[in-house]
Amino acid sequence: MSKKVSITLDDEVLSFIDQRSTNRSSFINEVLWQEKRRIFLAELAAAYAEQASDSGFQDDVADWDATAGDGIEAHA
């Protein structure tokens, strides 16, 4: 879904957009999607780093790994 919005851009920014695209909305949307993805990936990396440094969490993962690999086969 899309929403039409009105924004105010600096003249230099608008000139930059117009030099790179004939469709302002598409260009701005693409830049914002890239920024959204960049922020998401940075937050994900931080969460993984936090998990990796959390010894309690790592102990829990090791317990689950041992349980999952205990040799009991699932029956269909």
N, CA, C and O atoms as a CHARMM CRD file, in Angstrom:
* protein
*
  304
    1    1 MET  N      0.84000  -1.16600   0.00000 PROA 1      0.00000
    2    1 MET  CA     0.00000   0.00000   0.00000 PROA 1      0.00000
    3    1 MET  C      0.89100   1.23700   0.00000 PROA 1      0.00000
    4    1 MET  O      1.95000   1.25500   0.62800 PROA 1      0.00000
    5    2 SER  N      0.46000   2.23900  -0.69200 PROA 2      0.00000
    6    2 SER  CA     1.20100   3.49400  -0.75600 PROA 2      0.00000
    7    2 SER  C      0.33100   4.62700  -0.25400 PROA 2      0.00000
    8    2 SER  O     -0.89400   4.59800  -0.37300 PROA 2      0.00000
    9    3 LYS  N      0.98700   5.61800   0.30500 PROA 3      0.00000
   10    3 LYS  CA     0.30700   6.82700   0.76900 PROA 3      0.00000
   11    3 LYS  C      0.95600   8.02500   0.10000 PROA 3      0.00000
   12    3 LYS  O      2.17800   8.08900  -0.03000 PROA 3      0.00000
   13    4 LYS  N      0.15200   8.95000  -0.31200 PROA 4      0.00000
   14    4 LYS  CA     0.67200  10.18100  -0.88000 PROA 4      0.00000
   15    4 LYS  C      0.93000  11.13500   0.27900 PROA 4      0.00000
   16    4 LYS  O      0.05200  11.38100   1.10600 PROA 4      0.00000
   17    5 VAL  N      2.16300  11.67400   0.32700 PROA 5      0.00000
   18    5 VAL  CA     2.53400  12.61400   1.38500 PROA 5      0.00000
   19    5 VAL  C      3.19000  13.83700   0.75900 PROA 5      0.00000
   20    5 VAL  O      3.68400  13.79600  -0.36800 PROA 5      0.00000
   21    6 SER  N      3.18100  14.88600   1.49500 PROA 6      0.00000
   22    6 SER  CA     3.84400  16.10900   1.06000 PROA 6      0.00000
   23    6 SER  C      5.05500  16.32400   1.95500 PROA 6      0.00000
   24    6 SER  O      4.93900  16.32600   3.18100 PROA 6      0.00000
   25    7 ILE  N      6.21900  16.50600   1.33500 PROA 7      0.00000
   26    7 ILE  CA     7.44000  16.74100   2.10400 PROA 7      0.00000
   27    7 ILE  C      8.16000  17.96300   1.54600 PROA 7      0.00000
   28    7 ILE  O      7.93600  18.36900   0.40600 PROA 7      0.00000
   29    8 THR  N      9.01100  18.52800   2.35400 PROA 8      0.00000
   30    8 THR  CA     9.82100  19.66300   1.93000 PROA 8      0.00000
   31    8 THR  C     11.26700  19.20000   1.84600 PROA 8      0.00000
   32    8 THR  O     11.81000  18.64700   2.80200 PROA 8      0.00000
   33    9 LEU  N     11.88500  19.43100   0.69100 PROA 9      0.00000
   34    9 LEU  CA    13.27200  19.04000   0.47700 PROA 9      0.00000
   35    9 LEU  C     14.12300  20.26900   0.22000 PROA 9      0.00000
   36    9 LEU  O     13.67300  21.24700  -0.37700 PROA 9      0.00000
   37   10 ASP  N     15.33900  20.19900   0.67500 PROA 10     0.00000
   38   10 ASP  CA    16.32500  21.22600   0.39300 PROA 10     0.00000
   39   10 ASP  C     16.54600  21.28900  -1.12100 PROA 10     0.00000
   40   10 ASP  O     16.50800  20.25700  -1.79200 PROA 10     0.00000
   41   11 ASP  N     16.77200  22.47100  -1.65400 PROA 11     0.00000
   42   11 ASP  CA    16.97300  22.62600  -3.10200 PROA 11     0.00000
   43   11 ASP  C     18.10500  21.74900  -3.62100 PROA 11     0.00000
   44   11 ASP  O     17.99100  21.15600  -4.69400 PROA 11     0.00000
   45   12 GLU  N     19.18800  21.66600  -2.87200 PROA 12     0.00000
   46   12 GLU  CA    20.33700  20.85800  -3.29400 PROA 12     0.00000
   47   12 GLU  C     19.98500  19.37000  -3.31400 PROA 12     0.00000
   48   12 GLU  O     20.42100  18.63900  -4.20400 PROA 12     0.00000
   49   13 VAL  N     19.20600  18.92800  -2.34500 PROA 13     0.00000
   50   13 VAL  CA    18.78000  17.53100  -2.30300 PROA 13     0.00000
   51   13 VAL  C     17.86100  17.23300  -3.48700 PROA 13     0.00000
   52   13 VAL  O     18.00100  16.19600  -4.13600 PROA 13     0.00000
   53   14 LEU  N     16.94200  18.12100  -3.76600 PROA 14     0.00000
   54   14 LEU  CA    16.03100  17.91700  -4.88600 PROA 14     0.00000
   55   14 LEU  C     16.79600  17.87000  -6.21000 PROA 14     0.00000
   56   14 LEU  O     16.48700  17.05900  -7.08200 PROA 14     0.00000
   57   15 SER  N     17.77500  18.72600  -6.35300 PROA 15     0.00000
   58   15 SER  CA    18.60900  18.71100  -7.55500 PROA 15     0.00000
   59   15 SER  C     19.34800  17.37400  -7.68000 PROA 15     0.00000
   60   15 SER  O     19.43600  16.80600  -8.76800 PROA 15     0.00000
   61   16 PHE  N     19.87000  16.88400  -6.56800 PROA 16     0.00000
   62   16 PHE  CA    20.54800  15.58600  -6.54700 PROA 16     0.00000
   63   16 PHE  C     19.60600  14.48600  -7.02300 PROA 16     0.00000
   64   16 PHE  O     19.98800  13.65600  -7.84900 PROA 16     0.00000
   65   17 ILE  N     18.38700  14.47400  -6.51100 PROA 17     0.00000
   66   17 ILE  CA    17.39600  13.45800  -6.89700 PROA 17     0.00000
   67   17 ILE  C     17.10100  13.55800  -8.39300 PROA 17     0.00000
   68   17 ILE  O     17.07900  12.55100  -9.10100 PROA 17     0.00000
   69   18 ASP  N     16.87800  14.77000  -8.85500 PROA 18     0.00000
   70   18 ASP  CA    16.51900  14.96500 -10.26200 PROA 18     0.00000
   71   18 ASP  C     17.65000  14.58400 -11.21100 PROA 18     0.00000
   72   18 ASP  O     17.39500  14.20300 -12.35400 PROA 18     0.00000
   73   19 GLN  N     18.89300  14.68400 -10.75400 PROA 19     0.00000
   74   19 GLN  CA    20.02600  14.28500 -11.58200 PROA 19     0.00000
   75   19 GLN  C     20.11000  12.77100 -11.71900 PROA 19     0.00000
   76   19 GLN  O     20.68900  12.27300 -12.68400 PROA 19     0.00000
   77   20 ARG  N     19.54800  12.03900 -10.78000 PROA 20     0.00000
   78   20 ARG  CA    19.69800  10.59300 -10.75700 PROA 20     0.00000
   79   20 ARG  C     18.45100   9.81400 -11.15200 PROA 20     0.00000
   80   20 ARG  O     18.50700   8.60300 -11.36500 PROA 20     0.00000
   81   21 SER  N     17.34200  10.50600 -11.24600 PROA 21     0.00000
   82   21 SER  CA    16.11700   9.77600 -11.55900 PROA 21     0.00000
   83   21 SER  C     15.08700  10.69000 -12.20500 PROA 21     0.00000
   84   21 SER  O     15.04800  11.89600 -11.95700 PROA 21     0.00000
   85   22 THR  N     14.26100  10.08500 -13.03300 PROA 22     0.00000
   86   22 THR  CA    13.14500  10.83500 -13.60400 PROA 22     0.00000
   87   22 THR  C     11.89000  10.64900 -12.76400 PROA 22     0.00000
   88   22 THR  O     10.87700  11.31100 -12.98900 PROA 22     0.00000
   89   23 ASN  N     11.96500   9.74400 -11.79400 PROA 23     0.00000
   90   23 ASN  CA    10.81600   9.48800 -10.91500 PROA 23     0.00000
   91   23 ASN  C     11.25200   9.73300  -9.46900 PROA 23     0.00000
   92   23 ASN  O     11.88800   8.88000  -8.85000 PROA 23     0.00000
   93   24 ARG  N     10.91000  10.88300  -8.95200 PROA 24     0.00000
   94   24 ARG  CA    11.31900  11.26400  -7.59600 PROA 24     0.00000
   95   24 ARG  C     10.82100  10.27600  -6.54800 PROA 24     0.00000
   96   24 ARG  O     11.58100   9.86800  -5.66900 PROA 24     0.00000
   97   25 SER  N      9.57700   9.89800  -6.63300 PROA 25     0.00000
   98   25 SER  CA     8.99900   8.99000  -5.63200 PROA 25     0.00000
   99   25 SER  C      9.73100   7.65700  -5.60500 PROA 25     0.00000
  100   25 SER  O     10.05600   7.14500  -4.53400 PROA 25     0.00000
  101   26 SER  N      9.98800   7.09900  -6.77300 PROA 26     0.00000
  102   26 SER  CA    10.70300   5.81800  -6.82500 PROA 26     0.00000
  103   26 SER  C     12.09600   5.94100  -6.23900 PROA 26     0.00000
  104   26 SER  O     12.54200   5.06500  -5.49800 PROA 26     0.00000
  105   27 PHE  N     12.78700   7.02900  -6.56800 PROA 27     0.00000
  106   27 PHE  CA    14.14000   7.22600  -6.06300 PROA 27     0.00000
  107   27 PHE  C     14.13900   7.34500  -4.53900 PROA 27     0.00000
  108   27 PHE  O     14.92900   6.69000  -3.85900 PROA 27     0.00000
  109   28 ILE  N     13.25400   8.17600  -4.01400 PROA 28     0.00000
  110   28 ILE  CA    13.18800   8.37100  -2.56000 PROA 28     0.00000
  111   28 ILE  C     12.78200   7.07100  -1.87200 PROA 28     0.00000
  112   28 ILE  O     13.34900   6.71800  -0.83800 PROA 28     0.00000
  113   29 ASN  N     11.81300   6.36000  -2.42800 PROA 29     0.00000
  114   29 ASN  CA    11.40700   5.07200  -1.85100 PROA 29     0.00000
  115   29 ASN  C     12.57400   4.09300  -1.81700 PROA 29     0.00000
  116   29 ASN  O     12.78200   3.41300  -0.81200 PROA 29     0.00000
  117   30 GLU  N     13.33700   4.01600  -2.90600 PROA 30     0.00000
  118   30 GLU  CA    14.46400   3.08000  -2.96900 PROA 30     0.00000
  119   30 GLU  C     15.52700   3.44200  -1.93100 PROA 30     0.00000
  120   30 GLU  O     16.05500   2.55900  -1.25500 PROA 30     0.00000
  121   31 VAL  N     15.84100   4.71600  -1.80100 PROA 31     0.00000
  122   31 VAL  CA    16.82900   5.15100  -0.81000 PROA 31     0.00000
  123   31 VAL  C     16.35400   4.80200   0.59900 PROA 31     0.00000
  124   31 VAL  O     17.13700   4.31900   1.41600 PROA 31     0.00000
  125   32 LEU  N     15.08600   5.04300   0.88400 PROA 32     0.00000
  126   32 LEU  CA    14.56300   4.75000   2.22500 PROA 32     0.00000
  127   32 LEU  C     14.47700   3.25200   2.49300 PROA 32     0.00000
  128   32 LEU  O     14.71300   2.82200   3.62200 PROA 32     0.00000
  129   33 TRP  N     14.14600   2.44300   1.48200 PROA 33     0.00000
  130   33 TRP  CA    14.16000   0.98500   1.65900 PROA 33     0.00000
  131   33 TRP  C     15.57300   0.49000   1.96300 PROA 33     0.00000
  132   33 TRP  O     15.76200  -0.38200   2.81200 PROA 33     0.00000
  133   34 GLN  N     16.56500   1.05000   1.26700 PROA 34     0.00000
  134   34 GLN  CA    17.95000   0.66400   1.52300 PROA 34     0.00000
  135   34 GLN  C     18.36100   1.03400   2.94900 PROA 34     0.00000
  136   34 GLN  O     19.04000   0.26200   3.62600 PROA 34     0.00000
  137   35 GLU  N     17.94900   2.20700   3.39500 PROA 35     0.00000
  138   35 GLU  CA    18.27400   2.62600   4.76400 PROA 35     0.00000
  139   35 GLU  C     17.56000   1.74500   5.78400 PROA 35     0.00000
  140   35 GLU  O     18.14400   1.37300   6.80200 PROA 35     0.00000
  141   36 LYS  N     16.31900   1.41500   5.52000 PROA 36     0.00000
  142   36 LYS  CA    15.57200   0.52700   6.41900 PROA 36     0.00000
  143   36 LYS  C     16.27300  -0.82500   6.51600 PROA 36     0.00000
  144   36 LYS  O     16.41500  -1.37300   7.60900 PROA 36     0.00000
  145   37 ARG  N     16.70700  -1.36100   5.39100 PROA 37     0.00000
  146   37 ARG  CA    17.41200  -2.65000   5.37100 PROA 37     0.00000
  147   37 ARG  C     18.74400  -2.54600   6.11700 PROA 37     0.00000
  148   37 ARG  O     19.10400  -3.45000   6.87100 PROA 37     0.00000
  149   38 ARG  N     19.47700  -1.44500   5.90900 PROA 38     0.00000
  150   38 ARG  CA    20.75700  -1.25000   6.58000 PROA 38     0.00000
  151   38 ARG  C     20.57000  -1.23300   8.10000 PROA 38     0.00000
  152   38 ARG  O     21.34300  -1.85500   8.82900 PROA 38     0.00000
  153   39 ILE  N     19.56000  -0.53100   8.57100 PROA 39     0.00000
  154   39 ILE  CA    19.29400  -0.45300  10.01300 PROA 39     0.00000
  155   39 ILE  C     18.89300  -1.82800  10.54700 PROA 39     0.00000
  156   39 ILE  O     19.36500  -2.23900  11.60800 PROA 39     0.00000
  157   40 PHE  N     18.02900  -2.54100   9.82500 PROA 40     0.00000
  158   40 PHE  CA    17.61600  -3.87800  10.24600 PROA 40     0.00000
  159   40 PHE  C     18.81400  -4.80800  10.37600 PROA 40     0.00000
  160   40 PHE  O     18.94800  -5.52100  11.37000 PROA 40     0.00000
  161   41 LEU  N     19.69000  -4.79800   9.36400 PROA 41     0.00000
  162   41 LEU  CA    20.85400  -5.68500   9.40000 PROA 41     0.00000
  163   41 LEU  C     21.81600  -5.31000  10.52400 PROA 41     0.00000
  164   41 LEU  O     22.42900  -6.18900  11.13000 PROA 41     0.00000
  165   42 ALA  N     21.95500  -4.02200  10.80600 PROA 42     0.00000
  166   42 ALA  CA    22.81100  -3.58700  11.91600 PROA 42     0.00000
  167   42 ALA  C     22.22500  -4.04200  13.25200 PROA 42     0.00000
  168   42 ALA  O     22.95900  -4.49500  14.13000 PROA 42     0.00000
  169   43 GLU  N     20.91500  -3.92500  13.40600 PROA 43     0.00000
  170   43 GLU  CA    20.26300  -4.38800  14.63300 PROA 43     0.00000
  171   43 GLU  C     20.36200  -5.90300  14.77200 PROA 43     0.00000
  172   43 GLU  O     20.55900  -6.41300  15.87500 PROA 43     0.00000
  173   44 LEU  N     20.22700  -6.62400  13.66600 PROA 44     0.00000
  174   44 LEU  CA    20.34400  -8.07500  13.68800 PROA 44     0.00000
  175   44 LEU  C     21.75900  -8.49000  14.08100 PROA 44     0.00000
  176   44 LEU  O     21.93900  -9.38900  14.90200 PROA 44     0.00000
  177   45 ALA  N     22.75900  -7.83900  13.49700 PROA 45     0.00000
  178   45 ALA  CA    24.14700  -8.14100  13.83900 PROA 45     0.00000
  179   45 ALA  C     24.41000  -7.87800  15.31600 PROA 45     0.00000
  180   45 ALA  O     25.10900  -8.65400  15.96800 PROA 45     0.00000
  181   46 ALA  N     23.85900  -6.79500  15.85000 PROA 46     0.00000
  182   46 ALA  CA    24.03200  -6.48500  17.27300 PROA 46     0.00000
  183   46 ALA  C     23.36600  -7.55100  18.14700 PROA 46     0.00000
  184   46 ALA  O     23.90700  -7.93400  19.18400 PROA 46     0.00000
  185   47 ALA  N     22.20200  -8.02200  17.72900 PROA 47     0.00000
  186   47 ALA  CA    21.50800  -9.06700  18.49500 PROA 47     0.00000
  187   47 ALA  C     22.31200 -10.36900  18.47500 PROA 47     0.00000
  188   47 ALA  O     22.43300 -11.04000  19.50100 PROA 47     0.00000
  189   48 TYR  N     22.85800 -10.72700  17.31300 PROA 48     0.00000
  190   48 TYR  CA    23.69500 -11.93200  17.24100 PROA 48     0.00000
  191   48 TYR  C     24.94400 -11.79000  18.10400 PROA 48     0.00000
  192   48 TYR  O     25.34900 -12.74000  18.77300 PROA 48     0.00000
  193   49 ALA  N     25.55300 -10.60700  18.09100 PROA 49     0.00000
  194   49 ALA  CA    26.73600 -10.37800  18.91900 PROA 49     0.00000
  195   49 ALA  C     26.38200 -10.50000  20.40100 PROA 49     0.00000
  196   49 ALA  O     27.15500 -11.04400  21.19000 PROA 49     0.00000
  197   50 GLU  N     25.21500  -9.99100  20.76800 PROA 50     0.00000
  198   50 GLU  CA    24.77700 -10.10000  22.15800 PROA 50     0.00000
  199   50 GLU  C     24.55100 -11.56100  22.54500 PROA 50     0.00000
  200   50 GLU  O     24.94100 -11.98700  23.63200 PROA 50     0.00000
  201   51 GLN  N     23.92500 -12.32100  21.65700 PROA 51     0.00000
  202   51 GLN  CA    23.72400 -13.74800  21.91700 PROA 51     0.00000
  203   51 GLN  C     25.05000 -14.47200  22.07800 PROA 51     0.00000
  204   51 GLN  O     25.21600 -15.29900  22.97500 PROA 51     0.00000
  205   52 ALA  N     25.98900 -14.15300  21.19900 PROA 52     0.00000
  206   52 ALA  CA    27.28000 -14.83800  21.21700 PROA 52     0.00000
  207   52 ALA  C     28.04600 -14.56800  22.50600 PROA 52     0.00000
  208   52 ALA  O     28.83700 -15.40400  22.94300 PROA 52     0.00000
  209   53 SER  N     27.82100 -13.41700  23.11400 PROA 53     0.00000
  210   53 SER  CA    28.54700 -13.07900  24.34200 PROA 53     0.00000
  211   53 SER  C     27.76800 -13.43500  25.60900 PROA 53     0.00000
  212   53 SER  O     28.25500 -13.21900  26.71900 PROA 53     0.00000
  213   54 ASP  N     26.57600 -13.97200  25.44800 PROA 54     0.00000
  214   54 ASP  CA    25.73400 -14.34400  26.59500 PROA 54     0.00000
  215   54 ASP  C     25.97400 -15.81900  26.93000 PROA 54     0.00000
  216   54 ASP  O     25.44100 -16.71000  26.26900 PROA 54     0.00000
  217   55 SER  N     26.78100 -16.06300  27.96500 PROA 55     0.00000
  218   55 SER  CA    27.14200 -17.44700  28.30100 PROA 55     0.00000
  219   55 SER  C     25.93300 -18.26700  28.74100 PROA 55     0.00000
  220   55 SER  O     25.86900 -19.46500  28.46200 PROA 55     0.00000
  221   56 GLY  N     24.98900 -17.65300  29.41300 PROA 56     0.00000
  222   56 GLY  CA    23.77500 -18.37100  29.81200 PROA 56     0.00000
  223   56 GLY  C     22.99000 -18.84400  28.60700 PROA 56     0.00000
  224   56 GLY  O     22.50800 -19.97700  28.57500 PROA 56     0.00000
  225   57 PHE  N     22.86000 -17.97400  27.61300 PROA 57     0.00000
  226   57 PHE  CA    22.16200 -18.34400  26.38400 PROA 57     0.00000
  227   57 PHE  C     22.90900 -19.46200  25.67200 PROA 57     0.00000
  228   57 PHE  O     22.29800 -20.41600  25.19000 PROA 57     0.00000
  229   58 GLN  N     24.23500 -19.34500  25.60700 PROA 58     0.00000
  230   58 GLN  CA    25.04000 -20.37400  24.95200 PROA 58     0.00000
  231   58 GLN  C     24.90800 -21.71900  25.66000 PROA 58     0.00000
  232   58 GLN  O     24.88600 -22.75900  25.00200 PROA 58     0.00000
  233   59 ASP  N     24.81900 -21.71600  26.99700 PROA 59     0.00000
  234   59 ASP  CA    24.59800 -22.95500  27.74900 PROA 59     0.00000
  235   59 ASP  C     23.25000 -23.56800  27.39100 PROA 59     0.00000
  236   59 ASP  O     23.13700 -24.78200  27.22200 PROA 59     0.00000
  237   60 ASP  N     22.22300 -22.71500  27.27500 PROA 60     0.00000
  238   60 ASP  CA    20.89000 -23.20700  26.89300 PROA 60     0.00000
  239   60 ASP  C     20.91200 -23.82700  25.50100 PROA 60     0.00000
  240   60 ASP  O     20.31300 -24.87900  25.27800 PROA 60     0.00000
  241   61 VAL  N     21.60100 -23.17900  24.56700 PROA 61     0.00000
  242   61 VAL  CA    21.70100 -23.70700  23.20400 PROA 61     0.00000
  243   61 VAL  C     22.40300 -25.06500  23.22100 PROA 61     0.00000
  244   61 VAL  O     21.98200 -25.99500  22.53200 PROA 61     0.00000
  245   62 ALA  N     23.46100 -25.17400  23.99900 PROA 62     0.00000
  246   62 ALA  CA    24.18900 -26.44700  24.09300 PROA 62     0.00000
  247   62 ALA  C     23.28400 -27.54000  24.65600 PROA 62     0.00000
  248   62 ALA  O     23.32000 -28.67700  24.18600 PROA 62     0.00000
  249   63 ASP  N     22.47500 -27.20300  25.66000 PROA 63     0.00000
  250   63 ASP  CA    21.52900 -28.17900  26.22300 PROA 63     0.00000
  251   63 ASP  C     20.51900 -28.63000  25.17000 PROA 63     0.00000
  252   63 ASP  O     20.23400 -29.82100  25.05400 PROA 63     0.00000
  253   64 TRP  N     19.97900 -27.68700  24.40600 PROA 64     0.00000
  254   64 TRP  CA    19.01600 -28.04000  23.36400 PROA 64     0.00000
  255   64 TRP  C     19.68600 -28.86300  22.26700 PROA 64     0.00000
  256   64 TRP  O     19.08900 -29.80800  21.75300 PROA 64     0.00000
  257   65 ASP  N     20.90600 -28.51700  21.91000 PROA 65     0.00000
  258   65 ASP  CA    21.62100 -29.29400  20.89500 PROA 65     0.00000
  259   65 ASP  C     21.81700 -30.73600  21.35900 PROA 65     0.00000
  260   65 ASP  O     21.66400 -31.67200  20.57400 PROA 65     0.00000
  261   66 ALA  N     22.15400 -30.91000  22.63300 PROA 66     0.00000
  262   66 ALA  CA    22.34500 -32.26100  23.17100 PROA 66     0.00000
  263   66 ALA  C     21.02000 -33.01900  23.17100 PROA 66     0.00000
  264   66 ALA  O     20.97800 -34.21100  22.86500 PROA 66     0.00000
  265   67 THR  N     19.94100 -32.32000  23.51400 PROA 67     0.00000
  266   67 THR  CA    18.62300 -32.95400  23.55100 PROA 67     0.00000
  267   67 THR  C     18.16800 -33.32800  22.14400 PROA 67     0.00000
  268   67 THR  O     17.64300 -34.42000  21.92400 PROA 67     0.00000
  269   68 ALA  N     18.37000 -32.42700  21.20400 PROA 68     0.00000
  270   68 ALA  CA    17.93000 -32.67700  19.82800 PROA 68     0.00000
  271   68 ALA  C     18.72300 -33.81100  19.18600 PROA 68     0.00000
  272   68 ALA  O     18.21800 -34.50000  18.30000 PROA 68     0.00000
  273   69 GLY  N     19.94500 -34.00200  19.62300 PROA 69     0.00000
  274   69 GLY  CA    20.77400 -35.04000  19.03200 PROA 69     0.00000
  275   69 GLY  C     20.94100 -36.25000  19.92500 PROA 69     0.00000
  276   69 GLY  O     21.97300 -36.91900  19.87700 PROA 69     0.00000
  277   70 ASP  N     19.93200 -36.54300  20.74800 PROA 70     0.00000
  278   70 ASP  CA    20.06900 -37.63500  21.70800 PROA 70     0.00000
  279   70 ASP  C     19.85900 -39.02000  21.12300 PROA 70     0.00000
  280   70 ASP  O     19.93000 -40.01800  21.83900 PROA 70     0.00000
  281   71 GLY  N     19.60000 -39.08400  19.81800 PROA 71     0.00000
  282   71 GLY  CA    19.49200 -40.37300  19.16400 PROA 71     0.00000
  283   71 GLY  C     18.09000 -40.93200  19.08700 PROA 71     0.00000
  284   71 GLY  O     17.88700 -41.98400  18.48200 PROA 71     0.00000
  285   72 ILE  N     17.13500 -40.27700  19.66900 PROA 72     0.00000
  286   72 ILE  CA    15.74200 -40.75000  19.56700 PROA 72     0.00000
  287   72 ILE  C     15.19900 -40.28800  18.23700 PROA 72     0.00000
  288   72 ILE  O     15.16800 -39.09300  17.94100 PROA 72     0.00000
  289   73 GLU  N     14.77300 -41.24400  17.43900 PROA 73     0.00000
  290   73 GLU  CA    14.23900 -40.90500  16.11500 PROA 73     0.00000
  291   73 GLU  C     12.76000 -40.56600  16.23100 PROA 73     0.00000
  292   73 GLU  O     12.02400 -41.19000  16.99600 PROA 73     0.00000
  293   74 ALA  N     12.34500 -39.59000  15.47700 PROA 74     0.00000
  294   74 ALA  CA    10.93200 -39.20700  15.43500 PROA 74     0.00000
  295   74 ALA  C     10.15000 -40.29200  14.71300 PROA 74     0.00000
  296   74 ALA  O     10.61300 -40.83100  13.70800 PROA 74     0.00000
  297   75 HSD  N      8.97600 -40.61200  15.21700 PROA 75     0.00000
  298   75 HSD  CA     8.11700 -41.60700  14.58200 PROA 75     0.00000
  299   75 HSD  C      7.04200 -40.90300  13.79200 PROA 75     0.00000
  300   75 HSD  O      6.42200 -39.95500  14.27300 PROA 75     0.00000
  301   76 ALA  N      6.82100 -41.37000  12.57100 PROA 76     0.00000
  302   76 ALA  CA     5.83800 -40.74500  11.69600 PROA 76     0.00000
  303   76 ALA  C      4.44300 -41.20000  12.02100 PROA 76     0.00000
  304   76 ALA  O      3.48800 -40.76800  11.37600 PROA 76     0.00000
